[in-house]
Amino acid sequence: MRRGSGSFKNPTAVIQIFAKECARVEGCILNVSQSEDLRFCHQVRVMTNTDVVASPHGAQMTTMLFMDQNSSVMEFFPRGWLELAGVVKYAHHWMADQSGMRHQGAWWDPLGEKECTSPHLDPECFKFYKDGQVGHNETFFAEWTRSVLNRVRISKLEQVAKNPITTPVANSGACVC
C-alpha cells in the first residue's frame, strides 16, 4: 500500500475485499504494509515472504525483485495511465516477467476526479492523471483476487506434489534488520 498520489481512494474497502477473498483460501494470510513506514530492509523481508503482491503502480513495487520465482503481482493504475503513460506503465510487468514471477494483470481505473478535455491530442493531459488515486470495483476486484489466489494455491499444491519431502522455507534470513 501507499499513501497520497497513486494510492487507493478507499484503502479500507480494498483491504476488506482482499481479506474476504483470502479468508476463502486455506492457509492464506493477508499482510497489509505501508512501504513508506518500513525501512528498506523490512520491505525486503516482507516481500521475501510474499506470494502475491497487490499494489498501485509505483516505486514501492520495486522491492518485488525480492519475491520468489512463481510469485504473483496484481497492479493497479489511476485513470489516464492506460492511454497516456507510455511504456512506463509496463515497467513492473517486465520486471515480473524477467524475474520469473507472474504478472496477473492490471486494473486501469476508468473513473477519475479530473477530466482532461482532449486526452489524445494533448500530451500535457498525463499531468492531470499522473498523481491521481485509484478507485475500485468491488465485483471485479473480488473475482480477480479469487482467481489469482486459486491459481497460486494450485501452483503451490503442484510444487508439493512434485517434491513432497521438500518443505518451502521462508527466506527470512535474506536481510538481517
ZATORBA-91379 format. One record per residue: x, y, z negated of N, C-alpha, C, O in turn; residue in one letter. Coordinates in steps of 0.001 Angstrom, whole numbers, plus 500000, padded with zeros to 6 digits. Atoms other than C-alpha are relative to their C-alpha. Last residue first. Layout:
XYZXYZXYZXYZa
...
END
This chain:
500345498609500322517422494102489931500400500346498585500187501475498142c
499992499881501450519098490969491218499789501466499650500632502316499937v
499617498649500388518077490552494832499910500098498486498821499989497923c
499418499324498844517839487196496549500481501398499652501411501912500273a
498630499615500312517316485477493201500669500759501121501850501091501020g
499984498911500970513526485470493632501406500451499623501576501551499097s
498675499404499887513836483443496826500176501122498986500767502153499306n
499999498560499747510802481378495904501424500520499965502245500056499173a
499501499246501145511354477648496135500025501467500373500558501845501417v
499573498636499689509317475513498514500402500737498723499680500711497726p
500892499042500625509297471929497274500482501395500352501641501731500109t
499484498644500129510911469418499581498937500904499398497825501003499918t
499085499973501144509800465860498933500487501417499727500757501782498582i
500711500126501278506711466045501155500903500082498774500431500417497688p
498942500147501007508657467463504124499374499859498616499440500796497820n
498753500331499301506444467191507217501128499701499017501958498827499266k
500165501326499396503209467043505199501284499551500705501621498367500683a
499902500979501084504369469979503045499885498583500562500583497676500108v
498607500007500464505011472094506145500204498954498907501207498241498906q
499219500718498988501616471108507593501469499920499594502113498892499805e
500322501421500157499900472162504363500782499155500998501239498061500668l
499315500470501212501733475512504517499722498516499761500622497779499358k
498563500043499726500634476073508131500771499456498799501677498639498959s
499762501162499133497034475179507282501488499839500283502014498727500237i
500237501201500809497013477663504382500289498741500810500967497835500325r
498848500127500898498579480381506552499862498734499154500832497998498974v
498848500416499185495974479828509275501243499789499134501994498835499337r
500209501402499612493175479943506691501159499482500841501607498351500651n
499729500833501171494583483147505193499799498519500308500551497677499817l
498549500017500247494723484774508636500327499091498818501253498285498903v
499341500727498915491132483815509499501506499878499757502076498798499910s
500352501417500155489740484920506142500724499154501037501265498095500717r
499243500508501143491613488226506422499739498515499798500672497744499575t
498597500047499594490195488853509904500860499404498881501687498527499129w
499846501096499034486660487953508837501453499833500423501949498712500531e
500246501275500682486833490139505720500220498828500950500884497856500589a
498875500285500894488468493074507542499827498642499319500786497877499211f
498822500346499204485903492940510361501170499611499100501820498591499332f
500240501273499314482917492816508013501231499564500779501653498412500678t
500020501111500950484233495526505692499836498651500686500539497697500351e
501246500638499607485179497969508435499940498718499182500690497779499449n
500138501454499982487881500238507101498612499591500478497653500361500423h
501298500434500509489270503738507386499920498483500017500904497806500316g
500595501154499338492950504532507780498679499650499323498628499397498119v
500180501172500847494228507988506858499242498924500769498610499197501789q
501350500349500428495553510541509278499969498788499089500937498033498997g
500030500133501452499169511697509382498614499664499452498353499831498261d
498820500671500556499710511121513093499905499742498502500218498640498051k
500299501327500524496168511995514226501135499361499207500889498467498397y
501271499988500729496245515724514889499791498691499243499256498676498135f
499760499287501256499956515600515793498725500078499153498790500108497924k
499500500981500961499060512960518388500268500653498649500124500012497609f
501086500622500761496942515598520086500506498995498978499885498814497931c
500013499467501361500036517591521063498913499349499144498910499498497922e
499074500782500829500469515369524106500057500493498555500534499779497673p
499204499156500879497295516984525517500936499162499121500478498514498181d
499303498951499259495688515392528531500997500765499142501934501366499667l
499205500615498937494505512047527158500798501035500798501694500670501559h
498914500869500447493385513415523803500861499417501106502031499118500871p
499609500682498758491408516372525195501165499051499733502297499332500127s
500938499747498900489370517942522358500364499305501302499466498935502057t
499225499256499017491255516354519475499124500146501242498523499172501696c
500260500333498601488822515336516769500849500893500892500766502120500821e
499709498921499059489613515210513083499731499521501417499764498324501701k
500550498762500542488158513082510308500177501163500965499431502141500918e
499036499110500636488677509852512160499326501260499522498194501560499901g
500590498777500537486854506827513437501076500852499353502080500338498860l
500661499261498926488086504058515740499425501340499540499050502172500366p
501190499319500508490651502795513208499349500814501114499987501711501665d
499876498642499476493041500552515134498725500731499597497678500534500214w
501281499293500069493332497345513128500273501424500441501093502122499846w
500053498641500539496347495305514164498564500502500000497759500138500857a
500858499017499358497192491717514876500014501332499292500721501538498305g
501358500520499837498491488620513132499030501018500586497817500807500567q
500763498753500074502161489453513580498574499619500361498288499271501506h
501186499935499147503601486036512843499307501342499784498773501611498708r
501276499857500713507120485960511498498863500044501009499081500108502219m
500658501299500136510263484591513141498715500036499203498251499006498713g
499623500601501283512341487711512539499332498651499762499501498051498701s
498561500269499996512258488886516165500476499308498720501532498676498710q
499682501006498979508475488554516287501474499609499960501810498426500007d
500543501290500448507984490411513004500371498897500989500833497830500585a
499173500427501127510295493245514064499529498631499500500347497754499222m
498734500502499455508517493480517423500896499469498883501526498422499032w
500354501213499247505135493810515716501280499364500543501494498160500398h
500091501071500997506657496256513240499561498681500634499887497606500131h
498728500250500694507860498547516029499921498824499032500798497960499037a
499664501424499922504737498230518218501241499625499187501639498459499187y
501071500775500631503157501585517307500293498499500008499661497741499272k
499735500104501441506490503246518076498930499162499303499196498565498260v
499501501328500364505900502415521766500247499836498501500367498708498023v
498882500509499214503688505436522375500465498657499466499708497949498802g
498762500179500766501594506827519537501187499519500821502310499515500318a
499025498916499933498815508360521642501368499737499373502277500549499547l
499903499260498749496087505899522591501246500869500110501751501082501213e
500081500922498866496348503273519873500262500731501309501015500252502158l
498724500688499795497542505782517288499969499091501214500959499015501941w
499124499290499087494565508116517627501299499279500312501935499562501328g
500540499650498691492651506872514596501052500760500812501847501525500266r
501018498952499951494757505616511738499509500211501434500119499739502393p
499632498700499438496584502286512018498855501002499890497687500629500000f
501151499101499903496505498997510089500459501389500442501466501902499955f
499617498585499937498923496055510309498778500868500295497898500476501061e
501239499361499552498494492425509238500249501506499903500619502012498843m
500108498549500125501803490542508998498662500449500573498300500086501693v
500940499298499129502287486821508433499906501479499658500082501887498510s
500873499118500764505132484707507082499137500777500986499416500797502184s
501378500497500003506428481996509430499081500778499071497909500426498944n
500514500277498664510018482988508623498636499344499829498372498701498813q
499600501252499364510347484138505043499494499937501432498517500592501794d
500982501079500103509930487789504097500539498755500702501403498845501573m
499603500904501072512998490003503659498983498882499763499175498045498880f
498845500776499541512534491717507023500448498978498958501133498010499291l
500520501310499593509130492772505670501118499123500559500949497910500682m
499499501045500894511122495519503950499410498634500332499761497644499691t
498681500461499551510472497705506995500572498914499098501403498123499544t
500041501335499400506760497837506158501384499488500402501523498309500727m
500071501005501062507114500737503708499986498585500564500246497630499832q
498656500397500421508254502855506675499979498926498920500914498130498832a
499147499010500634504745502985508070501310499404499534501537498198499632g
498731499806499302501794501172509587500813501052499249500265502058498798h
499998498993498947499060500522507014501401500103500606502399499864499926p
499598498639500339499616497304505134499751500951501156499835500562502321s
501050499234499338498645493657504894500217501453499599500071501813498431a
499994498587500360501606491428504062498923500681500841498855500500502057v
500776499138499106501029487684504090500122501426499486499810501697498326v
500326500780498802503380485049502639499250500833501029499413500632502232d
501262499690499335505057487290500066499824499145501245500732499036502069t
501003500925500525507740486165497594498621500215500624497608499838500034n
499412501335499952510678487749499424498988498948499549499054497795499977t
500135500523498636508497490810499998500565498592500137500062497800500934m
501417500185499665508058491466496284499862499345501370499116498379501529v
500496501141500781511756490898495538498526499719500338498143498564500529r
499445501214499393512797493231498360499467498768499276499071497794499915v
500726500186498741510471495954497065500463498719500690499649497956501211q
501291500588500353511966495415493605499126499816501239498363498853501319h
499755501381500419515460496012495000498691499298499631498505498127499963c
499782500845498822514295499120496812500152498530499622499568497654500260f
498646499836499480512925500672493637500173499020501154499433498043501272r
499012501050500232509174500439493354501370500415500519501488501032501578l
499808500143501441506556503177492919501103498998499659501470498852498493d
499286498822500483506847504263496576500201499975498484500967500777497950e
498568500046499701506001500721497632500761501200499447501915501066499041s
499790498669499426502665500711495848501492500119500244502264500269499297q
498849499196500415502069497022495279499980501346500705499600501447501871s
500074498677499385498951494853495359501138500842499444501261501012498231v
499099499094500697499556491174494646499953501324500750500356501398501911n
499951498650499436496776488778495602500890500866499125500681500965497916l
499772498993501035497446485141494739500124501351500693500970501535501567i
499735498641499500496047482384496936500124500957498815499286500966497912c
498591499640500126496391478922495389500346501397500481501488501832500336g
499310500583501150493023477686496620501484500383500018502167500230501031e
498917500899499581491579480061499195500751499506498764501311500299498007v
500569501158499296488171481650498525501050498945500346500706497815500695r
500633500868500995489624484016495905499403498745500635499208497741499951a
498929500761500650491892485470498616499403499009499003499886497882498890c
499572501039499052488829486506500622501103499134499408501139497928499652e
501112500939499784487286488356497681500423498860500921500121497697500654k
500145500809501217490590489949496704498908498948500174499078497796499776a
498910500974500036491244491141500280499864499074498790500098497871498906f
500199500911498868487820492798500480501069498912499976500755497727500083i
501106500901500354488199494292496991499723498993501112499420497833500832q
499467500984500945491608495710497943498914499001499614499181497804499509i
499152500910499220490050497418500978500567498906499091500584497734499469v
500876500852499185487256498938498869500812498975500783500410497816500889a
500727500892500902489744500237496282499110499044500782499080497848500489t
499195501182500324492034501623498990499280499012499088499492497804499200p
500625500568501186489323503928500350500753498725499609500291497620499892n
500894498979500545490901506262502898499386499525498687499223500302497746k
501419500305499846493710503751503393499179501125499389499530501655498334f
500537500935500996497145505334503637498546499662500329497955500253501233s
499882501384499561498761506840506739499456498979499017499523497778499280g
500206500211498571499250510182505068500233498539500361501152497894499856s
499855498856499109498935510112501294499757499654501448498894498834501760g
500872498869500317499542506972499275500201501079501051501196501079501775r
499316498717500046500961503605500314498980501066499655497775500826499731r
500843498825500000500000500000500000500889501240500000502078501190499683m
END
